Amino acid sequence: MASENLPTHIDPAVGLQQTRRNILLRGVDIDACIDRIVELDTGDGPIAFAVNRAARPCAWMDAVIGPGAQRALRGKGGVRCTPLSDGVLRVGEAEFRVIGPRDPR
């Protein structure tokens, strides 16, 4: 969350959990994966996800993170996905790979 675009008056106790995202990735341009199938594997086998569309931050971000957070997170809100397989994801290192295009149906 450290960024020059975020409001400077954000409570330092606020962590990434307050962004209401189920999975947080570092070093992945996930927006470039919209309309693709991706896999995450944290050691228990890969889990596939269809990457559907961008997730836009809501006004709740201003209430929980701090005034201006919603605006600061525009374009950085992550994506909405549909899980395509079952499995277990664990906190920590993960393998990420793009499988291919999402079926347009």
Biotite code that builds the C-alpha atoms (Angstrom):
import biotite.structure as struc

atoms = struc.array([
    struc.Atom([0.000, 0.000, 0.000], chain_id="A", res_id=1, res_name="MET", atom_name="CA", element="C"),
    struc.Atom([2.957, 2.324, 0.199], chain_id="A", res_id=2, res_name="ALA", atom_name="CA", element="C"),
    struc.Atom([2.535, 4.714, -2.682], chain_id="A", res_id=3, res_name="SER", atom_name="CA", element="C"),
    struc.Atom([2.914, 8.402, -3.280], chain_id="A", res_id=4, res_name="GLU", atom_name="CA", element="C"),
    struc.Atom([-0.655, 8.342, -4.622], chain_id="A", res_id=5, res_name="ASN", atom_name="CA", element="C"),
    struc.Atom([-2.220, 7.271, -1.319], chain_id="A", res_id=6, res_name="LEU", atom_name="CA", element="C"),
    struc.Atom([-3.397, 9.872, 1.160], chain_id="A", res_id=7, res_name="PRO", atom_name="CA", element="C"),
    struc.Atom([-0.761, 10.784, 3.720], chain_id="A", res_id=8, res_name="THR", atom_name="CA", element="C"),
    struc.Atom([-3.233, 10.628, 6.622], chain_id="A", res_id=9, res_name="HIS", atom_name="CA", element="C"),
    struc.Atom([-3.893, 6.883, 6.435], chain_id="A", res_id=10, res_name="ILE", atom_name="CA", element="C"),
    struc.Atom([-3.763, 5.163, 9.785], chain_id="A", res_id=11, res_name="ASP", atom_name="CA", element="C"),
    struc.Atom([-0.435, 3.245, 9.876], chain_id="A", res_id=12, res_name="PRO", atom_name="CA", element="C"),
    struc.Atom([-2.234, 0.327, 11.553], chain_id="A", res_id=13, res_name="ALA", atom_name="CA", element="C"),
    struc.Atom([-4.219, -0.281, 8.341], chain_id="A", res_id=14, res_name="VAL", atom_name="CA", element="C"),
    struc.Atom([-2.978, -3.350, 6.509], chain_id="A", res_id=15, res_name="GLY", atom_name="CA", element="C"),
    struc.Atom([-3.739, -4.862, 3.147], chain_id="A", res_id=16, res_name="LEU", atom_name="CA", element="C"),
    struc.Atom([-6.561, -6.871, 4.737], chain_id="A", res_id=17, res_name="GLN", atom_name="CA", element="C"),
    struc.Atom([-8.647, -3.678, 4.821], chain_id="A", res_id=18, res_name="GLN", atom_name="CA", element="C"),
    struc.Atom([-8.713, -3.563, 1.020], chain_id="A", res_id=19, res_name="THR", atom_name="CA", element="C"),
    struc.Atom([-11.191, -6.482, 1.085], chain_id="A", res_id=20, res_name="ARG", atom_name="CA", element="C"),
    struc.Atom([-9.227, -8.575, -1.387], chain_id="A", res_id=21, res_name="ARG", atom_name="CA", element="C"),
    struc.Atom([-9.218, -12.359, -1.002], chain_id="A", res_id=22, res_name="ASN", atom_name="CA", element="C"),
    struc.Atom([-5.865, -12.940, -2.685], chain_id="A", res_id=23, res_name="ILE", atom_name="CA", element="C"),
    struc.Atom([-2.999, -10.451, -2.764], chain_id="A", res_id=24, res_name="LEU", atom_name="CA", element="C"),
    struc.Atom([-0.221, -10.850, -5.323], chain_id="A", res_id=25, res_name="LEU", atom_name="CA", element="C"),
    struc.Atom([3.065, -9.012, -5.516], chain_id="A", res_id=26, res_name="ARG", atom_name="CA", element="C"),
    struc.Atom([4.913, -8.484, -8.792], chain_id="A", res_id=27, res_name="GLY", atom_name="CA", element="C"),
    struc.Atom([2.052, -9.543, -11.108], chain_id="A", res_id=28, res_name="VAL", atom_name="CA", element="C"),
    struc.Atom([0.343, -7.233, -13.604], chain_id="A", res_id=29, res_name="ASP", atom_name="CA", element="C"),
    struc.Atom([-3.019, -8.886, -12.973], chain_id="A", res_id=30, res_name="ILE", atom_name="CA", element="C"),
    struc.Atom([-4.907, -6.270, -15.009], chain_id="A", res_id=31, res_name="ASP", atom_name="CA", element="C"),
    struc.Atom([-3.079, -7.565, -18.092], chain_id="A", res_id=32, res_name="ALA", atom_name="CA", element="C"),
    struc.Atom([-4.647, -10.983, -17.395], chain_id="A", res_id=33, res_name="CYS", atom_name="CA", element="C"),
    struc.Atom([-8.292, -9.910, -17.839], chain_id="A", res_id=34, res_name="ILE", atom_name="CA", element="C"),
    struc.Atom([-10.105, -12.424, -20.089], chain_id="A", res_id=35, res_name="ASP", atom_name="CA", element="C"),
    struc.Atom([-7.471, -15.068, -19.395], chain_id="A", res_id=36, res_name="ARG", atom_name="CA", element="C"),
    struc.Atom([-7.210, -18.208, -17.282], chain_id="A", res_id=37, res_name="ILE", atom_name="CA", element="C"),
    struc.Atom([-4.494, -18.099, -14.624], chain_id="A", res_id=38, res_name="VAL", atom_name="CA", element="C"),
    struc.Atom([-3.222, -20.606, -12.082], chain_id="A", res_id=39, res_name="GLU", atom_name="CA", element="C"),
    struc.Atom([-1.884, -20.157, -8.567], chain_id="A", res_id=40, res_name="LEU", atom_name="CA", element="C"),
    struc.Atom([0.015, -22.919, -6.802], chain_id="A", res_id=41, res_name="ASP", atom_name="CA", element="C"),
    struc.Atom([1.164, -22.517, -3.200], chain_id="A", res_id=42, res_name="THR", atom_name="CA", element="C"),
    struc.Atom([2.465, -26.074, -2.977], chain_id="A", res_id=43, res_name="GLY", atom_name="CA", element="C"),
    struc.Atom([-0.707, -28.170, -2.875], chain_id="A", res_id=44, res_name="ASP", atom_name="CA", element="C"),
    struc.Atom([-1.357, -28.158, -6.614], chain_id="A", res_id=45, res_name="GLY", atom_name="CA", element="C"),
    struc.Atom([-2.532, -25.463, -8.998], chain_id="A", res_id=46, res_name="PRO", atom_name="CA", element="C"),
    struc.Atom([-5.905, -23.737, -8.758], chain_id="A", res_id=47, res_name="ILE", atom_name="CA", element="C"),
    struc.Atom([-7.297, -22.167, -11.922], chain_id="A", res_id=48, res_name="ALA", atom_name="CA", element="C"),
    struc.Atom([-9.151, -18.850, -12.071], chain_id="A", res_id=49, res_name="PHE", atom_name="CA", element="C"),
    struc.Atom([-10.943, -17.057, -14.896], chain_id="A", res_id=50, res_name="ALA", atom_name="CA", element="C"),
    struc.Atom([-9.959, -13.391, -14.669], chain_id="A", res_id=51, res_name="VAL", atom_name="CA", element="C"),
    struc.Atom([-13.191, -11.562, -15.477], chain_id="A", res_id=52, res_name="ASN", atom_name="CA", element="C"),
    struc.Atom([-12.906, -7.792, -14.992], chain_id="A", res_id=53, res_name="ARG", atom_name="CA", element="C"),
    struc.Atom([-11.328, -5.009, -12.989], chain_id="A", res_id=54, res_name="ALA", atom_name="CA", element="C"),
    struc.Atom([-12.467, -4.560, -9.380], chain_id="A", res_id=55, res_name="ALA", atom_name="CA", element="C"),
    struc.Atom([-13.077, -0.924, -8.656], chain_id="A", res_id=56, res_name="ARG", atom_name="CA", element="C"),
    struc.Atom([-12.513, 0.366, -5.126], chain_id="A", res_id=57, res_name="PRO", atom_name="CA", element="C"),
    struc.Atom([-15.659, 1.511, -3.339], chain_id="A", res_id=58, res_name="CYS", atom_name="CA", element="C"),
    struc.Atom([-16.378, 4.358, -0.897], chain_id="A", res_id=59, res_name="ALA", atom_name="CA", element="C"),
    struc.Atom([-15.877, 1.899, 1.972], chain_id="A", res_id=60, res_name="TRP", atom_name="CA", element="C"),
    struc.Atom([-12.123, 2.318, 1.373], chain_id="A", res_id=61, res_name="MET", atom_name="CA", element="C"),
    struc.Atom([-12.365, 5.952, 2.537], chain_id="A", res_id=62, res_name="ASP", atom_name="CA", element="C"),
    struc.Atom([-14.124, 4.879, 5.734], chain_id="A", res_id=63, res_name="ALA", atom_name="CA", element="C"),
    struc.Atom([-11.709, 2.096, 6.675], chain_id="A", res_id=64, res_name="VAL", atom_name="CA", element="C"),
    struc.Atom([-8.374, 3.179, 5.197], chain_id="A", res_id=65, res_name="ILE", atom_name="CA", element="C"),
    struc.Atom([-8.768, 6.955, 5.223], chain_id="A", res_id=66, res_name="GLY", atom_name="CA", element="C"),
    struc.Atom([-10.252, 9.829, 3.244], chain_id="A", res_id=67, res_name="PRO", atom_name="CA", element="C"),
    struc.Atom([-9.010, 9.763, -0.348], chain_id="A", res_id=68, res_name="GLY", atom_name="CA", element="C"),
    struc.Atom([-8.195, 6.050, -0.398], chain_id="A", res_id=69, res_name="ALA", atom_name="CA", element="C"),
    struc.Atom([-10.932, 5.201, -2.915], chain_id="A", res_id=70, res_name="GLN", atom_name="CA", element="C"),
    struc.Atom([-9.564, 7.733, -5.389], chain_id="A", res_id=71, res_name="ARG", atom_name="CA", element="C"),
    struc.Atom([-5.960, 6.693, -4.750], chain_id="A", res_id=72, res_name="ALA", atom_name="CA", element="C"),
    struc.Atom([-6.785, 3.034, -5.414], chain_id="A", res_id=73, res_name="LEU", atom_name="CA", element="C"),
    struc.Atom([-8.558, 3.644, -8.741], chain_id="A", res_id=74, res_name="ARG", atom_name="CA", element="C"),
    struc.Atom([-6.891, 1.519, -11.372], chain_id="A", res_id=75, res_name="GLY", atom_name="CA", element="C"),
    struc.Atom([-5.151, -0.484, -8.628], chain_id="A", res_id=76, res_name="LYS", atom_name="CA", element="C"),
    struc.Atom([-8.144, -2.357, -7.210], chain_id="A", res_id=77, res_name="GLY", atom_name="CA", element="C"),
    struc.Atom([-7.291, -5.759, -8.601], chain_id="A", res_id=78, res_name="GLY", atom_name="CA", element="C"),
    struc.Atom([-9.632, -8.028, -10.556], chain_id="A", res_id=79, res_name="VAL", atom_name="CA", element="C"),
    struc.Atom([-12.720, -10.153, -10.088], chain_id="A", res_id=80, res_name="ARG", atom_name="CA", element="C"),
    struc.Atom([-12.171, -13.839, -10.790], chain_id="A", res_id=81, res_name="CYS", atom_name="CA", element="C"),
    struc.Atom([-14.156, -17.048, -10.949], chain_id="A", res_id=82, res_name="THR", atom_name="CA", element="C"),
    struc.Atom([-12.476, -20.121, -9.466], chain_id="A", res_id=83, res_name="PRO", atom_name="CA", element="C"),
    struc.Atom([-12.435, -22.959, -11.993], chain_id="A", res_id=84, res_name="LEU", atom_name="CA", element="C"),
    struc.Atom([-11.005, -25.688, -9.783], chain_id="A", res_id=85, res_name="SER", atom_name="CA", element="C"),
    struc.Atom([-10.911, -26.661, -6.120], chain_id="A", res_id=86, res_name="ASP", atom_name="CA", element="C"),
    struc.Atom([-7.832, -26.655, -3.971], chain_id="A", res_id=87, res_name="GLY", atom_name="CA", element="C"),
    struc.Atom([-5.914, -25.080, -1.141], chain_id="A", res_id=88, res_name="VAL", atom_name="CA", element="C"),
    struc.Atom([-4.077, -21.754, -1.184], chain_id="A", res_id=89, res_name="LEU", atom_name="CA", element="C"),
    struc.Atom([-1.659, -20.973, 1.614], chain_id="A", res_id=90, res_name="ARG", atom_name="CA", element="C"),
    struc.Atom([-0.093, -17.705, 2.691], chain_id="A", res_id=91, res_name="VAL", atom_name="CA", element="C"),
    struc.Atom([3.409, -17.316, 1.313], chain_id="A", res_id=92, res_name="GLY", atom_name="CA", element="C"),
    struc.Atom([5.227, -17.910, -1.917], chain_id="A", res_id=93, res_name="GLU", atom_name="CA", element="C"),
    struc.Atom([3.178, -19.043, -4.909], chain_id="A", res_id=94, res_name="ALA", atom_name="CA", element="C"),
    struc.Atom([3.737, -19.962, -8.512], chain_id="A", res_id=95, res_name="GLU", atom_name="CA", element="C"),
    struc.Atom([1.652, -17.871, -10.893], chain_id="A", res_id=96, res_name="PHE", atom_name="CA", element="C"),
    struc.Atom([1.141, -18.622, -14.549], chain_id="A", res_id=97, res_name="ARG", atom_name="CA", element="C"),
    struc.Atom([-1.156, -17.592, -17.353], chain_id="A", res_id=98, res_name="VAL", atom_name="CA", element="C"),
    struc.Atom([-2.765, -20.641, -18.951], chain_id="A", res_id=99, res_name="ILE", atom_name="CA", element="C"),
    struc.Atom([-4.457, -19.003, -21.920], chain_id="A", res_id=100, res_name="GLY", atom_name="CA", element="C"),
    struc.Atom([-7.505, -17.032, -23.047], chain_id="A", res_id=101, res_name="PRO", atom_name="CA", element="C"),
    struc.Atom([-10.798, -17.366, -21.192], chain_id="A", res_id=102, res_name="ARG", atom_name="CA", element="C"),
    struc.Atom([-13.559, -19.187, -23.037], chain_id="A", res_id=103, res_name="ASP", atom_name="CA", element="C"),
    struc.Atom([-15.807, -16.369, -24.372], chain_id="A", res_id=104, res_name="PRO", atom_name="CA", element="C"),
    struc.Atom([-18.996, -18.292, -23.556], chain_id="A", res_id=105, res_name="ARG", atom_name="CA", element="C"),
])
